[in-house]
């Protein structure tokens, strides 16, 4: 799964969007601040795809389906790639509203004892930002309230490197596949929902201070030479 990640490279991500010819509009000026420890139920940066129109926006991490009559108590942050087409909560988005969720890296916790877990930080070996495959939706409580745009990250089986830590990982799309994923009607977009290729990731232990999302500074990603 992916329940915590960091993003502090918006400028570089935007440069990549221009490089790969993904013109976008900003729904509003994004009040971006680097966050090394992003927790669920917060607003995150996402590039929303909608019929070849791309919008960079702040959206809620934890999806709220448009058909919900009231704000659901459970707002999923992840969805398994293997069951997207059959889960009623997600399948209406699969061929309609895809998004990219940029990240500098993400965290996962490895069980190392009966009551102890060691956090690990995972990022691209080349130092470039990641882009997770995601789905998004728009929900309105009623006609008098502003719409809420929300999203979730798609997960898949862990690759060989990640299995050391966890058996799941987010779908990390290579830049040359970003446009193909964003255009939800593209035939074969679902074939992109695969584990990252081995050799693409750097994985190392970090301090347990990331267990608390209030800790969101650069020291969250500092390498721990010894697993404590």
C-alpha positions in Angstrom: 0.0 0.0 0.0 1.0 3.7 0.1 -0.2 5.5 3.1 2.5 8.2 3.4 4.7 10.1 0.9 6.6 13.3 0.3 6.6 15.9 -2.4 9.0 18.8 -2.6 9.7 19.2 -6.3 6.8 20.9 -7.9 8.9 23.1 -10.1 10.8 20.1 -11.5 7.6 18.2 -12.1 6.2 21.1 -14.1 9.3 21.1 -16.2 8.8 17.5 -16.9 5.2 18.1 -18.0 6.5 20.6 -20.5 9.3 18.3 -21.7 6.8 15.5 -22.4 4.3 17.9 -24.1 1.5 17.7 -21.5 0.0 21.2 -21.6 -2.1 22.0 -18.6 -4.1 24.7 -16.9 -4.1 25.5 -13.2 -7.6 25.4 -11.8 -6.4 28.1 -9.3 -3.0 29.3 -8.1 -1.6 26.4 -6.1 -0.4 27.3 -2.7 2.4 24.7 -2.6 4.6 24.0 0.3 7.2 21.2 0.4 6.0 18.4 2.6 8.2 15.4 3.4 5.5 13.4 5.2 2.1 13.7 3.6 -0.7 11.9 5.4 -4.1 10.8 4.1 -7.1 13.2 4.2 -4.9 16.2 3.2 -4.8 18.2 0.0 -2.2 17.1 -2.5 -1.0 18.2 -6.0 -2.5 16.1 -8.8 -2.6 16.4 -12.6 -6.2 15.6 -13.6 -7.0 14.1 -17.0 -10.4 14.8 -18.6 -10.8 14.0 -22.3 -7.3 15.2 -23.2 -7.6 18.3 -21.0 -5.1 18.4 -18.2 -5.6 20.4 -15.0 -3.0 20.9 -12.2 -4.9 21.2 -8.9 -4.9 20.6 -5.2 -7.2 17.7 -4.5 -8.2 15.7 -1.4 -6.3 12.5 -0.9 -9.1 10.0 0.0 -11.6 9.6 -2.8 -15.3 10.6 -2.4 -17.4 9.1 -5.2 -19.7 11.5 -7.0 -22.8 9.4 -6.2 -22.3 9.5 -2.4 -25.4 11.1 -0.7 -23.3 12.2 2.3 -19.6 12.5 3.1 -18.5 8.9 3.6 -16.8 7.9 6.8 -14.3 5.8 4.8 -12.5 7.7 2.0 -10.1 5.2 0.4 -6.6 6.5 -0.3 -5.6 3.5 -2.4 -7.2 1.0 -4.8 -5.8 -2.3 -6.0 -5.1 -2.5 -9.7 -6.3 -6.0 -9.8 -9.9 -5.2 -8.7 -10.5 -1.7 -10.2 -12.9 -3.1 -12.8 -15.1 -5.0 -10.4 -15.2 -2.8 -7.2 -18.3 -0.6 -7.4 -16.5 2.1 -5.4 -13.9 2.5 -8.2 -15.0 1.1 -11.5 -16.9 4.2 -12.6 -13.6 6.1 -12.6 -11.5 3.5 -14.4 -12.5 4.6 -18.0 -13.3 8.2 -17.2 -11.1 10.1 -14.8 -7.4 9.3 -14.5 -4.8 11.4 -12.8 -1.1 11.6 -12.0 0.0 12.1 -8.4 3.5 13.5 -8.2 5.8 12.4 -5.4 9.4 12.8 -4.5 9.3 9.4 -2.7 7.1 7.3 -0.4 7.3 5.4 2.9 6.6 1.9 3.8 7.0 0.1 7.1 8.7 -3.3 7.6 7.8 -5.5 10.5 11.0 -6.3 12.4 9.6 -7.6 15.6 6.3 -8.5 17.3 5.6 -4.8 18.2 8.1 -2.9 16.1 8.1 -1.6 12.5 11.0 0.1 10.7 10.1 2.8 8.2 11.8 2.9 4.8 12.0 5.7 2.3 11.6 4.7 -1.4 12.5 7.1 -4.3 13.7 6.9 -7.8 17.3 5.9 -8.2 17.9 8.8 -10.7 16.6 11.4 -8.3 13.7 12.5 -10.5 10.1 12.9 -9.1 7.8 10.0 -9.3 4.3 10.0 -10.7 1.8 7.6 -9.2 -1.2 6.4 -11.3 -4.4 7.6 -9.7 -8.1 8.0 -10.2 -10.2 11.1 -9.3 -13.8 12.2 -8.8 -15.9 15.3 -8.0 -18.5 15.3 -5.2 -21.0 18.0 -4.0 -22.9 17.8 -0.8 -25.7 20.0 -2.3 -26.2 22.8 -4.7 -25.1 25.5 -2.3 -21.6 24.0 -1.5 -18.4 24.0 -3.4 -17.5 20.7 -5.1 -14.7 18.6 -3.6 -12.2 17.0 -6.0 -10.6 13.9 -4.5 -8.3 11.2 -5.6 -6.7 7.9 -4.7 -3.4 6.1 -5.6 -3.5 2.8 -7.5 -1.3 0.0 -6.0 0.1 -3.2 -7.4 2.3 -6.1 -6.4 5.7 -5.2 -5.1 8.7 -5.6 -7.4 11.7 -7.6 -6.3 13.3 -4.7 -4.5 10.2 -3.7 -2.6 9.3 -7.2 -1.4 12.1 -6.8 1.2 9.8 -4.2 2.9 6.2 -4.9 1.8 4.2 -7.0 -0.7 2.5 -4.0 -2.3 3.6 -0.7 -3.9 2.1 2.2 -5.7 2.0 2.1 -9.5 4.9 4.4 -10.6 4.5 5.5 -14.2 7.5 6.3 -16.4 7.2 9.8 -18.0 6.8 8.4 -21.5 3.5 6.8 -20.3 2.0 9.8 -18.5 -0.1 10.9 -21.4 -1.2 7.4 -22.2 -2.5 7.0 -18.6 -4.1 10.4 -18.4 -6.2 9.8 -21.5 -8.6 7.4 -19.8 -10.1 6.2 -23.1 -6.8 5.0 -24.5 -6.9 1.3 -25.3 -4.5 -0.6 -23.1 -4.0 2.1 -20.4 -4.7 -0.7 -17.9 -1.6 -2.5 -19.0 0.5 0.2 -17.4 -0.6 -0.8 -13.9 2.5 -2.9 -13.2 5.2 -2.9 -10.6 8.2 -0.6 -11.2 11.1 -2.3 -13.0 13.8 -3.6 -10.8 16.8 -1.3 -10.5 14.7 1.9 -10.7 14.3 2.5 -6.9 16.6 3.4 -4.0 15.2 2.0 -0.7 16.7 2.8 2.7 15.7 3.0 6.4 14.8 6.3 8.0 13.9 7.6 11.5 10.7 6.5 13.2 9.9 10.2 13.5 8.0 9.7 10.2 5.5 7.7 12.2 4.0 11.0 13.3 2.7 13.1 10.3 3.4 16.3 12.3 7.0 15.7 11.5 7.3 16.8 7.9 10.7 18.3 7.4 13.7 17.2 5.4 15.1 15.1 8.2 12.3 12.6 7.6 14.1 11.3 4.6 17.6 11.2 6.1 19.2 7.8 5.7 19.7 5.7 8.9 22.8 3.6 8.6 21.6 1.2 11.3 18.1 -0.2 11.5 16.9 0.6 15.0 
